[in-house]
Amino acid sequence: METVKAAIVGLGRIASLLEDDKRREKPCTHAGAIAANPNCTLVGGCDINEERRNLFSERWGVPVYEETAEMIRLQNPQILVIATHPDSHYFYCRLAADFKLPLVICEKPLADKLSAARKIAALAAEGLTIITNHERRYSADYIKAKEILASKRLGQLQSVRAALYMGKNKRLLDVLWHDGTHLIDAIMFLTGGSLKHRRRFGAKLDSSAGTAWLEGELTGLSSTPVPVLIEIGAGRDHLVFEMEFSCSQGRQRIGNGLFEVWESAECPYAEKFRSLELKDEKANRRFVEGPTGYFANMIADAVSCVREQGRQPVSSAADGLKVIKYLHTIKSWR
């Protein structure tokens, strides 16, 4: 069987450059994942920046282009990876649809505004398969966490807390739109619910200091919505990306470098009480230390969608649209 041909527009960090990060699990970029997949072939790259084009061509040994339409005409890819700024995502999705390409992988966020995200989702409804790169949906530790929550091993979900810090000086609104998209999507992916925003308090989102709190709820899980509290913080010299799912008989914690399952047990400190015990410590460590396959699994999903007519991707345009709808409801930016 012939390999599936893939090309990339936007040759920056997530497309290729992050492969130089020695501490990241590999592959950690689109080009790296395509090159590592025996069923996929990288056939070209496109960027308006000449230096990036040269770096990409030297590293991956493929032709590079300044115009995406020219690359598509000459290379005829079956997958177009869109790794450009969010305000251009609809343009390239529309271009892929016009060329009748089978599939697009679109970086998150799906778009920079709700109207553009809706147009992209409409292209998917018209026949263009679109994967939104919410990469944690493909990661082994998140898949395992989803299975644990769904099994009701920890009982009924009662509440969700999440925290996101991305350094000292980033504007909270930018953190929310850039990395918060992963956090928001992960909450919905792990629970199967739809996240609704209710109110914001704390720091203003156009600030680069302090902490903002987003209060909301998950619907669609039971007759009673599940409360959710998301913390977006600046002023820290460290990165934090984590979620805690509190259940009636335990809790699940997951995030960057974090995988914990706590179960209810007889309290060792007081009679007639129960407390939480950390379970399966070896399994917990395995799911954060071993390879998760987060990029490799995403490309494998894309290849399968090209080859299997009617297959729906694990992370769709509809999933990406849900995140943008949530962000759009947060009216009090200032």
Secondary structure, 3 states (H helix, E strand, C coil): CCCEEEEEECCCCCCCHHHHCCCCCCCCCHHHHHHHCCCEEEEEEECCCHHHHHHHHHHHCCCEECCHHHHHHHHCCCEEEECCCHHHHHHHHHHHHHCCCCEEEECCCCCCCHHHHHHHHHHHHCCCEEEECCHHHHCHHHHHHHHHHHHCCCCCEEEEEEEEEECCCCCHHHHHHHCHHHHHHHHHHHHCCEEEEEEEEECCCCCCCCEEEEEEEEECCCCCCEEEEEEEECCCCCEEEEEEEEECCEEEEEECCEEEEEEEEECCCCCCCEEEEEECHHHHHHHHHCCCCHHHHHHHHHHHHHHCCCCCCCCEHHHHHHHHHHHHHCCCCC
